[in-house]
């Protein structure tokens, strides 16, 4: 139906009203206020309501070594980086890190000094994991720590039971094994005397995280976070040391998978295809885009070689994990998804390249702690969440040593090639 003079006039009047309205908006712009929150809604400062809920064994450890929890525990940073550029700056490495020489390079290949302190050397499985019985971590000298660095680099995971280890000694060991230790700008940590801000010793306490950062569901949803690597957005992410000072009587194990072994599971043709590809990893925490805060969460992303050469052993390894690996840079999204899914499946389903750390057994004195070291570069791990927070608590502290830059030497060999094992 053709428009009449009356409808045309009515339309023109409405357009004029809209123009006038827009003109008023332009002269009086609307202000939008945005409340900034960190990605897990972490509250700054001390968590005062949790000190009394700490396991008794943890309280005894902290009291013995001068850790004051009277103001609360754990302690979160007093200020947070909210914007992506702040997060990148807060997680950047200190000068000189790219020239760092890893301590395992200086070790005696036989590791005779370290092994001499052990009453028994037990492999957790054939190709990954070793337990050193009778060794006291707090008593190791620099020569023995160099050999420990080598052993972790070779066996991926090294476990120690019955440890009376202070948080201060845990930091000292971590600082020696790396160029520096990680200090998370958003992480809950153990407060140390005389240190303001993050201390570098992170709280690992399921009860606290489940209440402060709740996940939907109960038993059907719990079981662990999944296979992952820690802190892959950090350059030079290296050795991790988790010390449990409260150990459940049953459960709370940690499973590990070797990325050396996962690489060796691939056919030579597939190995050749993925060498030289670049993997993009992201941070666990998200940030705001300063130029557009309403555009949604932004993550710190870093690029690394998908296949790299370990600087201590010279063996080739994969570098990826299901949770924080985003994509393969050189491939189309569909191609990247297919390749990553295949690699994740190899890591997670091949039991012969995995080991399980059983924290509590008959040889563990539960009045003491236990420590596990692993190399984040060559391991995925899975914290098995099958313990009761109240009846059988689990609490620990973690220190991560930051080391050298990842690289690929095309002439390097795989673990099985170097050891003369059949493919």
C-alpha positions in Angstrom: 0.0 0.0 0.0 1.4 3.4 -1.0 2.2 5.9 1.8 -0.2 8.8 2.3 0.7 12.4 2.9 -0.3 11.8 6.5 2.0 8.8 7.1 4.9 10.6 5.4 4.5 13.6 7.7 4.3 11.3 10.7 7.5 9.5 9.8 9.4 12.7 9.2 8.3 14.0 12.6 9.6 10.8 14.3 12.9 11.0 12.5 13.2 14.6 13.7 12.5 13.5 17.3 15.2 10.8 17.0 17.8 13.3 15.8 16.9 15.7 18.6 17.2 12.8 21.1 20.6 11.8 19.7 21.8 15.4 19.8 21.0 15.6 23.5 22.8 12.3 24.2 25.9 13.7 22.3 25.9 16.8 24.4 25.3 14.9 27.6 27.3 11.6 27.2 26.3 8.8 29.5 28.9 7.6 32.0 29.1 3.8 32.6 30.8 2.7 35.8 32.4 -0.7 35.8 33.4 -2.5 39.0 36.6 -4.4 38.4 37.0 -7.8 39.8 39.8 -10.4 39.4 38.9 -13.6 37.6 38.3 -15.7 40.7 36.9 -12.8 42.8 39.8 -13.1 45.1 39.7 -10.9 48.2 42.9 -9.0 49.1 44.8 -9.5 52.3 44.5 -12.2 55.0 41.7 -14.8 54.9 40.9 -14.4 58.6 38.2 -17.0 58.9 40.4 -19.9 57.8 43.3 -19.9 60.3 41.3 -22.0 62.9 40.4 -24.5 60.1 44.0 -25.4 59.3 44.9 -29.0 59.9 46.7 -29.4 63.3 49.9 -30.7 61.6 50.0 -27.6 59.4 49.6 -25.3 62.5 52.5 -27.2 64.2 54.8 -26.7 61.2 54.0 -23.0 60.9 54.5 -22.4 64.6 57.8 -24.3 64.7 59.2 -22.2 61.9 57.9 -18.8 62.9 55.0 -18.4 60.5 52.5 -16.0 62.1 48.9 -16.8 61.1 47.2 -14.7 63.9 46.0 -12.2 61.3 44.6 -14.9 59.1 45.7 -17.5 56.5 46.3 -17.8 53.7 47.4 -14.3 52.6 46.4 -12.9 49.2 48.1 -9.9 47.6 47.0 -6.6 48.9 46.6 -5.2 45.4 45.9 -7.0 42.1 46.6 -6.5 38.5 43.3 -6.1 36.8 44.3 -5.2 33.2 46.1 -7.5 30.8 49.1 -5.2 30.5 49.4 -5.2 34.3 49.2 -9.0 34.4 52.0 -9.3 31.7 54.2 -6.9 33.6 53.6 -8.7 37.0 54.6 -12.1 35.5 57.6 -11.0 33.5 61.0 -12.4 34.3 63.9 -10.5 35.9 66.9 -9.6 33.8 69.4 -12.3 32.9 67.0 -15.3 33.0 67.7 -16.3 29.4 71.4 -16.9 30.2 70.6 -19.0 33.2 72.6 -22.3 33.3 70.5 -25.1 34.9 72.0 -26.7 37.9 71.6 -30.2 36.5 74.2 -29.5 33.9 76.9 -29.3 36.6 75.9 -32.6 38.3 77.8 -35.8 38.4 76.0 -38.1 36.0 76.1 -41.0 38.5 74.4 -38.8 41.1 76.6 -40.7 43.6 76.5 -38.0 46.3 72.7 -37.8 46.4 72.2 -41.5 46.2 74.7 -42.0 49.0 72.3 -40.2 51.4 69.4 -42.6 50.5 68.8 -45.9 52.2 66.9 -47.0 49.2 66.2 -45.8 45.6 62.8 -46.9 44.4 61.3 -46.3 41.0 57.6 -45.5 41.0 57.3 -47.0 37.5 59.7 -48.1 34.9 60.0 -44.9 32.9 58.8 -42.1 35.2 59.1 -41.4 38.9 61.7 -42.2 41.6 61.4 -42.2 45.4 64.5 -41.5 47.5 64.1 -43.1 50.9 65.9 -41.7 54.0 67.0 -38.4 52.4 66.4 -35.2 54.4 65.8 -32.4 52.0 66.8 -29.7 54.5 70.3 -31.2 54.7 71.2 -31.4 51.0 74.2 -29.3 50.0 74.7 -27.6 46.6 76.4 -30.6 45.0 73.5 -32.9 46.0 71.0 -30.3 44.8 72.7 -30.2 41.4 72.3 -34.0 41.3 68.6 -33.7 42.3 68.1 -31.3 39.4 69.6 -33.9 37.1 67.5 -36.7 38.6 64.2 -34.7 38.2 65.2 -33.9 34.6 65.7 -37.6 33.9 62.9 -39.2 35.9 60.4 -36.4 35.6 59.1 -36.9 39.2 61.1 -37.4 42.4 59.4 -38.2 45.8 60.6 -37.9 49.4 58.7 -39.1 52.5 59.0 -38.2 56.1 60.3 -34.7 55.8 60.6 -32.0 58.5 60.8 -29.1 56.1 60.4 -25.4 56.8 58.7 -23.1 54.3 62.0 -21.1 54.4 64.0 -24.2 53.3 61.5 -24.9 50.6 62.1 -21.4 49.2 65.8 -21.8 49.6 65.9 -25.0 47.6 63.6 -23.5 44.9 65.8 -20.5 44.6 68.9 -22.6 44.1 67.4 -24.8 41.4 66.2 -21.9 39.3 67.2 -18.4 38.3 64.4 -17.2 40.6 61.1 -18.5 42.1 57.6 -17.7 40.9 55.7 -15.1 42.9 52.1 -15.2 41.7 50.4 -11.7 41.7 47.0 -13.3 42.4 47.9 -16.4 44.4 47.2 -17.3 48.0 50.5 -17.7 49.8 52.2 -18.3 53.1 53.1 -15.1 54.9 56.8 -14.9 55.8 58.4 -12.6 58.4 59.9 -9.5 56.8 58.4 -10.0 53.3 55.7 -7.7 52.0 53.7 -8.9 49.0 53.8 -12.4 47.4 56.4 -14.6 49.1 56.8 -17.3 46.4 55.4 -20.1 48.5 51.9 -20.8 47.3 49.1 -22.4 49.4 47.7 -25.7 48.1 44.6 -26.3 50.2 41.5 -27.8 48.7 39.2 -26.8 51.5 40.1 -23.1 51.1 39.8 -23.1 47.3 36.5 -25.0 47.3 34.9 -22.5 49.6 36.4 -19.4 48.1 36.2 -20.5 44.4 33.3 -22.9 44.5 32.6 -25.2 41.5 29.1 -26.5 40.7 28.2 -30.0 41.7 29.4 -32.5 44.4 30.9 -35.9 43.9 29.8 -36.1 40.2 31.7 -33.0 39.4 34.7 -33.4 41.7 37.7 -35.7 41.1 40.3 -33.2 40.2 41.0 -30.4 37.8 42.1 -32.6 35.0 45.5 -33.2 33.4 47.5 -30.0 33.2 50.8 -28.1 33.7 51.1 -25.3 36.1 52.0 -21.7 35.1 52.5 -22.2 31.4 52.1 -18.5 30.8 55.5 -18.0 32.5 58.7 -18.0 30.5 61.1 -20.6 31.8 58.5 -22.5 33.9 60.6 -25.2 35.5 60.8 -27.4 38.6 57.8 -27.5 41.0 58.1 -28.6 44.6 54.9 -29.5 46.5 55.3 -30.3 50.2 52.3 -31.7 52.0 52.4 -31.1 55.7 48.9 -32.6 56.2 48.5 -35.9 54.5 45.2 -37.8 54.2 45.2 -41.3 55.5 43.6 -42.4 52.2 43.4 -40.6 48.9 44.7 -37.2 47.7 47.2 -38.9 45.4 48.9 -37.0 42.5 49.2 -38.7 39.1 51.9 -37.7 36.6 52.4 -38.3 32.9 55.7 -38.0 31.1 55.9 -35.8 28.0 59.2 -37.5 27.1 57.2 -40.7 26.9 54.3 -39.1 25.0 56.7 -37.9 22.3 58.2 -41.4 22.0 54.7 -42.8 21.5 54.4 -40.9 18.1 55.4 -42.4 14.8 58.6 -40.9 13.2 56.4 -39.3 10.5 54.2 -37.6 13.0 57.2 -36.5 15.1 58.7 -34.9 12.0 55.4 -33.2 11.2 55.0 -31.5 14.6 58.6 -30.5 15.1 59.0 -26.8 14.4 55.3 -26.0 15.2 54.4 -23.4 17.8 52.0 -24.0 20.6 50.0 -21.1 22.3 49.5 -21.5 26.1 47.4 -19.3 28.3 47.2 -18.2 31.9 44.7 -19.6 34.4 43.6 -16.1 35.5 41.9 -13.6 33.1 42.2 -9.9 32.9 40.5 -6.8 31.4 41.4 -5.1 28.1 42.3 -1.6 29.2 41.0 -0.1 26.0 37.7 -2.1 26.1 36.9 -3.4 29.6 33.5 -4.7 28.5 35.0 -7.0 25.7 35.2 -10.0 28.0 38.1 -11.9 29.7 41.6 -11.7 28.3 44.3 -14.1 29.1 48.1 -13.9 29.0 49.2 -15.9 26.0 52.7 -17.1 25.3 54.2 -19.0 22.3 56.5 -22.0 22.7 57.9 -24.8 20.6 55.5 -27.8 20.6 58.5 -30.1 20.6 61.5 -28.8 22.6 64.9 -30.1 23.8 65.4 -30.4 27.5 68.5 -28.4 28.4 69.8 -30.9 31.0 69.1 -34.3 29.4 69.2 -33.2 25.7 66.0 -35.3 25.2 63.1 -34.2 23.0 59.7 -33.6 24.7 56.3 -32.4 24.0 55.1 -29.2 25.7 51.3 -29.0 26.1 48.3 -29.8 28.3 44.6 -30.0 27.8 43.5 -27.2 30.1 45.8 -24.3 29.2 46.9 -25.1 25.6 44.9 -22.9 23.2 46.0 -23.8 19.7 48.8 -24.6 17.3 49.8 -21.4 15.7 50.7 -22.6 12.2 47.6 -24.8 11.7 44.0 -23.9 10.8 41.7 -24.2 13.9 40.1 -27.5 12.8 43.6 -29.0 12.1 44.9 -27.7 15.4 42.0 -29.2 17.3 42.5 -32.6 15.7 46.3 -32.7 16.4 45.9 -31.4 20.0 43.1 -33.9 20.8 45.4 -36.8 19.6 48.3 -35.6 21.7 46.1 -35.1 24.8 44.8 -38.6 24.4 48.3 -40.1 24.2 49.3 -38.2 27.4 46.3 -39.1 29.4 45.5 -42.7 28.4 48.9 -44.4 28.2 49.5 -45.9 31.7 53.0 -47.0 30.9 54.2 -43.4 30.8 52.4 -42.4 34.0 53.2 -42.7 37.7 51.0 -42.1 40.8 52.4 -40.6 44.0 50.7 -42.2 46.9 51.2 -39.7 49.7 50.1 -41.9 52.6 51.1 -45.5 53.1 52.5 -47.5 56.0 56.0 -46.1 55.5 54.8 -42.5 55.9 54.9 -40.9 59.3 51.9 -38.6 59.2 53.4 -36.4 61.9 55.9 -35.4 59.2 55.4 -34.1 55.7 56.3 -35.4 52.3 57.6 -33.7 49.1 57.4 -34.3 45.4 59.4 -32.5 42.8 58.5 -32.5 39.1 59.6 -30.7 36.0 56.6 -28.7 34.7 58.1 -28.7 31.2 58.1 -32.5 30.8 55.1 -33.5 32.9 51.3 -33.2 33.1 49.8 -33.9 36.5 46.4 -34.6 38.0 45.6 -33.9 41.6 43.0 -36.6 42.6 40.3 -35.0 44.6 39.0 -38.0 46.6 39.6 -37.0 50.2 37.3 -35.4 52.8 38.3 -31.8 53.7 37.1 -32.0 57.3 37.6 -35.6 58.4 40.9 -36.3 56.5 42.4 -32.9 55.4 45.1 -32.2 52.9 47.3 -29.1 53.0 50.5 -28.2 51.2 52.8 -25.5 50.0 54.3 -25.2 46.5 57.4 -23.4 45.2 58.2 -23.2 41.5 61.7 -22.6 40.2 61.8 -20.5 37.0 64.6 -21.6 34.7 65.8 -21.2 31.1 64.1 -20.6 27.7 62.6 -23.4 25.7 64.3 -24.3 22.4 64.4 -27.1 19.9 67.7 -28.6 18.8 66.7 -30.6 15.6 69.7 -32.9 16.1 68.7 -33.9 19.6 67.2 -37.4 20.4 64.2 -38.7 22.2 64.5 -40.4 25.6 64.2 -43.9 24.2 66.7 -43.2 21.4 69.2 -41.8 23.9 68.7 -44.8 26.3 68.9 -47.3 23.4 65.4 -48.6 24.1 63.2 -50.1 21.4 60.5 -47.9 19.8 
